[in-house]
Amino acid sequence: MLKSQEIQLAQSKRREKMAEIQKVDEITDDARTELRSLTDEYQSAEVELRTALILEDAEREKIKEPDTADKDFNAECRSFDIAKMVEALEDQKPLSGREAEISAELEKRDGKAMKGTRFPWEALEQRADATVTAPDASSGELASRPTMQALERVFEASAAQKFGFQTIQVSGQPRFPELTDGTSAAWVSEGAGVDAATINTNVQEPGIKTLTARYLLSRQAIRQNSALQPMLRRDLAEVIREAMDLAAFQGTGTDNQPAGLETLLSSPNDNESAVIGYSSLVRWMTDVMVSAKLNDLNGVHVAGVPYHLHTLLTGTFGDILTEYDQAKKIVSNMTFSSQVSGITNDLSNVYVGAPAQHAWMVNWGSPELIVDPYSESKTGKVALTVFSFQDVLVQRLATRFKRITNVSVA
């Protein structure tokens, strides 16, 4: 028995004894003396009880096991079988086992799915490389193609994330404030001071945009393909990643798209009308370094299309190095992807920025999956549709980001 419980039991007996003494019609001197003694003991025991409770709470804190609920749930999410989920939904059966429990827990955390069935983002993480041969992609079977390498998270291979966008989970209507005026420092003489400037804050609120990824496969693929699980992870993740990359750089802000850097940086522009090279990269990065008040180039990122990489690799710097080799000496964060910019008349855009803590891919909760066995029933195929809820948010555009237009890709 705990010390506090022993004291509480003794206190109960004292209260019982005191009640017996007080309920008689006439209290004798001996009874009055005993009552005083019981009262003193009761008061002392109360102090002892409080001390025991404090000590026991401290002991509980020492021996209490850490709360591993979230860790255990994340581990279960990594074991989520999306292929089993697809097969159950295609047969119009309820989910069972781990998949049912995880989906129910996600609905409890993120809200009931509006259109489909909730599944965890971890289900789209690539676990290991896999290449499986299929006879023909047009048949609805999953075609063989290279798997993303070492993909620990869905957006790990994202061009936007490599450029510096950060993926965060939010709920409700989050607000992202930034100070625009009022932060200043001054040197003053002894005993003097300066008046505080008025603080002005600009608040941005991302809005939920619905991203839809659609995928067709045959009923035979669902039942026969032993590698369906890793290939669904690979292909669905890649479709979503490509769409988010496109939104981060080229999103128009209309037709339910997020507004990407091309739209946000529409003015002012640097019209280069030249081929990308080491000297131009240094100039653009220095401009961002100055406007963002940075002390070095470590936080400056560059993004262009693959043809810009080709130009840097084939351009020579001195007798040995390429312009790309020389550029890597000053910047390690160069991203080249077809999602970064479109190409018109052999001209494209390049983006330079210091995006740390200023560029976000905002994500609301877990994605939803609809398995539709009817719309393509005459071809024997099943349509998978994934809905995810995301937006792009960028702050301090004027000082930390730069868009260079009309850079040659020839």
PyMOL commands that set and color helices and strands:
alter all, ss='L'
color gray80, all
select helices_A, chain A and resi 3-22+29-63+69-78+82-90+97-110+121-124+137-139+159-163+219-224+228-250+261-264+278-291+306-314+323-328+377-379+397-400
alter helices_A, ss='H'
color red, helices_A
select strands_A, chain A and resi 117-118+166-170+176-181+200-204+209-218+270-275+301-304+316-317+321-322+334-336+347-353+359-364+368-372+381-394+401-408
alter strands_A, ss='S'
color yellow, strands_A
deselect
rebuild
show_as cartoon
